[in-house]
Amino acid sequence: MPGARSRARTAKEIKLALRLASGISRLDGPATAKQLGYLKGLLAAQLGETEGAIVARHQVLEQLFGSGLTKAEASAAIEWLVDPEIDAAAEVQAVLQQWSLDHGQLELDLGV
């Protein structure tokens, strides 16, 4: 549900915000199983539970953080997805779209 922001942020804006948030945290080491489970649930709420949605969940996290989530990165991602001021669905889709573009999947302008 859209919050107070007038528009969803771009994938680059989201990535920067999460990098800054995770860099401020004093948490280090790999993300815990509890964090990963909660994050999985939050992303499933946006993407669903299909096989394609599971792949998309991994693409979102890869686009934002690369591989191997740290505790700080997981915390930042959780805070992002539960923030009532954002439209999480739109921002997750923006990140997925950027992942596709970065991996050679071109946008088609259908002129519609």
N, C-alpha and C positions, 0 to 999 in steps of 0.2 A: 504494500500500500504506500503510495507516495507520501512523503513527509513534507517538511517545510521548504525543502530545496525546490527551486523553480524548474530544474532539469536534472536528469541523471548525469553523473560525471562521465567523462570518457575513460576508457581503459587505462590510458596513461596517467590521468589524474588519480584514479583509484590506486594504481600500483604505487605511485609516489606517496600518497597518503598512508598506505599500509607499510611501505618501507620506512617512512619516518616514524610511524607509531611503533613498529617492531624494533627500531633502532634505539628508541627512548627507553624501552623496557630493560630491566636488569635480568630478565629470564634468559637462560641459555640452555643449550643442549637440545636434543631432539624432542619434538612434540610428544606429549603423553598419549596413551591409548584413549584416555578420557577426553582429551582435547580433540583428537582425531574423530572419535565417535560423535561428539557434539557437532563438530564442523561438518561431518558427513550428513548428519540430520538436517542442519541448516541449509546446506546446499541441495539436499533432496527436496526440501520444501519449495525451493525455487525451480528445480530442474526435473523432479520426479524420480522414479526408481527403476526406469527401464534400463536395458543394457546401454543404450545410447546416452542416457542421462548419467550413468556411472562414468562413461568415457568423458563426457562433458565436464563432470565434477573434477576429474583429474586434469583436464585441459585448463580449467579456471585456475586451479592451484599452481600448475606449471607456469602459466602466463604471469601470474602475480609474483611467484617466489622461486621459480626454478624447481629443482628436485630437493627432497629432504627437508621438510618443514621443521623449523625450530619451535621451541615453546613460545618465544616472543612473536614469531610470525603467525602461529596458530591463534594466539591471543588477539592479535591485531585483526585477523580475518574474522574471528568470532564477533568481536566488537563491531566490525563493519556490518556484518549480516544482521545483527540485532539492533542496530541504530534506528530508532523510529523516525529520524530526520531524513532518511534516504529511501529511495525506491530500489530495494535490493534486487527485485526481479529485473528491472531495466539495467542496473549496473552489472549484474551477472551476465546478462545478454551482451552488453558492450564488451566485457572482457572476453567472452567466447568469440565474438565477431573479430576482435583484434587478434586472438590466437589463430583463427582461420586465415586472416590476412597474412600474418607473420609466417605461416606454414604453407604459403603458396596457393591457398584457396581464394580465388578471385571473386569479387562481387560482380554480379550481373545487374546492369541497369536495364530493366524490362520496359522502362518508359511508361509505367502504369501510374 
